[in-house]
Amino acid sequence: MKTRSTSYGYSVRLGRTIINEKEADVIRWIFDSRSSGKRVLAIANELFESGTESFAASKDKAVKKVSSILYNSIYMGDKGFPAIIDPDLFDAVGRLKGKRTKKPRRCRIDELTDPSDALYEYKENEELLSIEKEICSSLDEAEPDIYRLKEMILKLAKERYDCIAELTKEN
């Protein structure tokens, strides 16, 4: 059977995204280690020093890869990917990471608005999904273009704001 690689932890076989169990075990270990309080640098160093595939190129790249994994919501089953970790673990690690690094954690739009407030009901559209997918794939790159990422994130924020502004005008 022909299998090709996609985001770390997944493969595509016969047109379907499936979990790559060997890589998924590493992802589970990363999330479990971080949830138990281990720092991102310590996790990355351990993966680098053990020669774990995809983390052995350099310590800097290992740190970037671990960090991008911890922020990537596909691992909890977003965007049609099969879940590798539980959404509660993803959220817990995100909160922990935000406290430690003073960086905001990645969150879903429904966490930003009150779901009972119909005025701000968020509706996904193809353009937003496309931008999110492009951001996620850029984060999976060995050396992402930071300026391009910033532009995409700002564009996504503007598009989401415009969606909310349009709903506000309608109501």
C-alpha positions as CSV (number, residue, x, y, z in Angstrom):
1,M,0.0,0.0,0.0
2,K,1.2,3.5,-0.8
3,T,1.6,5.7,2.2
4,R,2.9,9.3,2.1
5,S,3.7,11.6,5.0
6,T,1.7,14.6,6.1
7,S,1.9,16.5,9.4
8,Y,4.1,14.8,12.0
9,G,2.0,12.0,13.6
10,Y,0.0,11.4,10.5
11,S,0.3,9.6,7.1
12,V,-2.0,9.5,4.1
13,R,-2.9,6.1,2.8
14,L,-5.2,5.7,-0.1
15,G,-6.3,9.3,0.2
16,R,-7.2,9.1,3.9
17,T,-5.3,10.7,6.8
18,I,-4.3,8.0,9.3
19,I,-2.4,8.1,12.6
20,N,1.3,7.1,12.3
21,E,1.5,5.2,15.6
22,K,5.3,5.5,16.0
23,E,5.1,9.3,15.7
24,A,1.8,9.5,17.6
25,D,3.6,7.8,20.6
26,V,6.2,10.7,20.5
27,I,3.4,13.3,20.4
28,R,1.6,11.6,23.4
29,W,4.8,11.6,25.3
30,I,5.5,15.3,24.5
31,F,2.0,16.3,25.8
32,D,2.2,14.0,28.8
33,S,5.7,15.4,29.7
34,R,4.6,19.0,29.3
35,S,1.4,18.4,31.3
36,S,3.5,17.0,34.1
37,G,5.5,20.2,34.2
38,K,8.5,19.4,32.0
39,R,9.8,22.5,30.1
40,V,9.7,22.6,26.3
41,L,13.5,22.9,26.2
42,A,13.9,19.8,28.4
43,I,11.5,17.8,26.2
44,A,13.3,18.9,23.0
45,N,16.7,18.2,24.4
46,E,15.6,14.7,25.4
47,L,14.3,14.0,21.9
48,F,17.4,15.4,20.3
49,E,19.8,13.5,22.5
50,S,18.0,10.2,22.1
51,G,18.2,10.7,18.3
52,T,14.4,10.6,17.8
53,E,13.7,10.9,14.1
54,S,12.5,14.4,13.1
55,F,14.1,15.9,16.2
56,A,17.7,14.9,15.7
57,A,18.7,17.6,13.2
58,S,19.6,20.3,15.8
59,K,18.5,21.3,19.3
60,D,17.0,24.6,17.9
61,K,14.9,22.7,15.4
62,A,13.8,20.2,18.0
63,V,12.6,23.1,20.3
64,K,10.7,24.6,17.4
65,K,9.1,21.3,16.5
66,V,8.1,20.5,20.1
67,S,6.6,24.0,20.5
68,S,4.7,23.8,17.2
69,I,3.3,20.4,18.2
70,L,2.1,21.8,21.5
71,Y,0.2,24.6,19.7
72,N,-1.2,22.5,16.9
73,S,-4.9,21.7,17.4
74,I,-4.9,19.0,14.8
75,Y,-3.6,16.6,17.4
76,M,-6.9,16.8,19.3
77,G,-8.9,16.0,16.1
78,D,-9.4,19.5,14.5
79,K,-9.6,20.0,10.8
80,G,-10.7,16.5,10.0
81,F,-7.5,14.8,11.5
82,P,-8.0,11.8,13.7
83,A,-7.4,12.7,17.4
84,I,-4.1,11.6,18.9
85,I,-4.6,13.4,22.2
86,D,-7.6,14.3,24.3
87,P,-8.9,17.9,23.8
88,D,-8.8,18.4,27.6
89,L,-5.1,17.6,27.6
90,F,-4.5,20.0,24.7
91,D,-6.3,22.8,26.6
92,A,-4.5,22.0,29.9
93,V,-1.1,22.1,28.2
94,G,-2.0,25.3,26.4
95,R,-2.9,27.0,29.7
96,L,0.3,25.7,31.2
97,K,2.4,26.9,28.3
98,G,0.7,30.3,28.3
99,K,1.5,30.8,32.0
100,R,5.1,29.8,31.7
101,T,6.0,31.7,28.5
102,K,3.6,34.7,28.8
103,K,2.4,33.8,25.3
104,P,-1.3,33.4,24.6
105,R,-2.3,29.9,23.9
106,R,-4.0,28.9,20.7
107,C,-7.8,28.7,21.3
108,R,-10.8,28.0,19.3
109,I,-13.2,30.9,18.4
110,D,-16.0,29.5,20.5
111,E,-13.8,30.1,23.6
112,L,-13.6,33.8,22.7
113,T,-17.3,34.4,22.5
114,D,-20.3,33.6,24.6
115,P,-22.1,30.8,22.7
116,S,-25.4,32.1,24.1
117,D,-24.9,35.4,22.5
118,A,-26.3,34.9,19.0
119,L,-24.9,38.3,18.0
120,Y,-21.4,36.8,17.8
121,E,-22.2,33.4,16.4
122,Y,-19.2,32.4,14.5
123,K,-19.6,30.7,11.1
124,E,-16.6,28.9,9.5
125,N,-16.0,29.7,5.9
126,E,-13.7,28.2,3.3
127,E,-11.3,31.2,3.3
128,L,-10.8,31.0,7.1
129,L,-10.2,27.3,7.0
130,S,-7.7,27.7,4.2
131,I,-5.8,30.3,6.1
132,E,-5.8,28.2,9.3
133,K,-4.5,25.2,7.3
134,E,-1.8,27.3,5.7
135,I,-0.7,28.5,9.2
136,C,-0.6,25.0,10.6
137,S,1.4,23.6,7.6
138,S,3.9,26.6,8.0
139,L,4.3,25.7,11.7
140,D,5.2,22.1,10.7
141,E,8.1,23.4,8.5
142,A,11.6,23.0,9.9
143,E,12.3,26.7,9.6
144,P,9.0,28.6,9.2
145,D,9.1,32.1,7.6
146,I,8.2,34.2,10.6
147,Y,7.2,37.2,8.6
148,R,4.9,35.1,6.4
149,L,3.3,33.6,9.5
150,K,2.7,37.0,11.0
151,E,1.0,38.1,7.8
152,M,-1.2,35.0,7.7
153,I,-2.1,35.3,11.4
154,L,-3.1,39.0,11.0
155,K,-5.1,38.2,7.9
156,L,-6.9,35.4,9.8
157,A,-7.7,37.8,12.7
158,K,-9.0,40.5,10.2
159,E,-11.2,37.9,8.4
160,R,-12.6,36.7,11.8
161,Y,-13.2,40.3,12.9
162,D,-15.0,41.1,9.6
163,C,-17.2,38.0,10.1
164,I,-18.2,39.2,13.5
165,A,-18.7,42.8,12.3
166,E,-21.0,41.6,9.6
167,L,-23.1,39.6,12.0
168,T,-23.3,42.7,14.3
169,K,-24.6,44.8,11.4
170,E,-27.2,42.2,10.5
171,N,-28.6,42.1,14.1
